[in-house]
Amino acid sequence: MGYKVAVVGATGAVGREMLTTLAERNFPADEVVALASGRSAGGEVSYGEDRTVVVQDLSKYDFTGTDIALFSAGGDVSKEYAPKAGKAGCVVIDNSSAFRMDPDVPLVVPEVNPDALARYGRKNIIANPNCSTAQMVVALKPLHDAFGIKRVVVSTYQSVSGAGKEGMDELFNQTRAVYVNDPVEKEKFTKQIAFNVIPHIDVFMDDGFTKEEWKMTVETKKILDPDIDVVAQCVRVPVFIGHSEAVFIETKKPIDEKSARAAMEGFPGLVIIDHRADEGYVSPVECAGEDPVYVSRIRKDPTVKNGLVFWCVADNLRKGAALNAVQIAEELVARHLKKAA
Ligand code: A2P
């Protein structure tokens, strides 16, 4: 018998991708429930190519009997409903930042730290990392295993879908407004995003970093190794789907392009495309709708003793969110998740 799976935030950019990913990967679900706000209740969302599911109001839903719930409706919704779902016996895989740093909640990227899943039972909640962290740790893991990473410096180029469907609408509407000479209106982003870049994602913290940058530091430590130092600069760019990152690492052991490639090649979820020629690298437009984390432009950093630079691109709605959540659910099934009562 298959599982009963709920998607919370099913009408959103990530929620829709979760439904697509569950269907594409033939997740063993007998029943799939789509949940969103009362505003969307009664509407329909696609589940795979030929099926639709009627959206139900989350506030009226009883999680008893639901085995797994994938949450992507923002931190406030998760804070209110994830503990209730967990208490009702449903295992929550939460895409928000609400529980990521909770010591009783594992923060998991299945290719990197699947064994952390053993601890989910304390709250019945498992956290999905921030999209930028998820793709970066997949690229870092084989390098850390082979060379011992001491420090990471990363600049991100993050697409507007990371801010949800409203972020995508804002880029579209502003781009059109610029072309037809209408006033550019902004709601979701703090500055114009069309034909611009914004060095500000999430709120500012006391030390001058943004919360997005802080997340990359603390989440990498929690998933990979608390001894790795990470400093990040996160930037929103006018791309619809796909986050890019310029990653600079310093390692304990000597590292060069050849040995780094050898360590990364074949690592699950990672694809190296690096030809040092026109089109010999991956840009975000090509990664949209794709599962892997792509690494390009690998080269030795000549300015530090043991240093490497690379470019890393992934579909933020997939590996950065929906795919990682579904992979966690698959890992639970592989570990014989018991069905809810
Ligand atoms: P709705 O479409 O009914 O507002 P995105 O991140 O792409 O903006 O999507 C956010 C998702 O979270 C949507 O599915 C949205 O549903 C859902 N959501 C937002 N607020 C609530 C809420 N209070 N209760 C349930 N779902 C919510």
Boltz pocket constraint, residues with backbone or C-beta under 6 A from the ligand:
constraints:
  - pocket:
      binder: B
      contacts: [[A, 8], [A, 9], [A, 10], [A, 11], [A, 12], [A, 13], [A, 14], [A, 15], [A, 35], [A, 36], [A, 37], [A, 38], [A, 39], [A, 40], [A, 41], [A, 58], [A, 59], [A, 72], [A, 73], [A, 74], [A, 77], [A, 163], [A, 164], [A, 165], [A, 166]]
      max_distance: 6.0
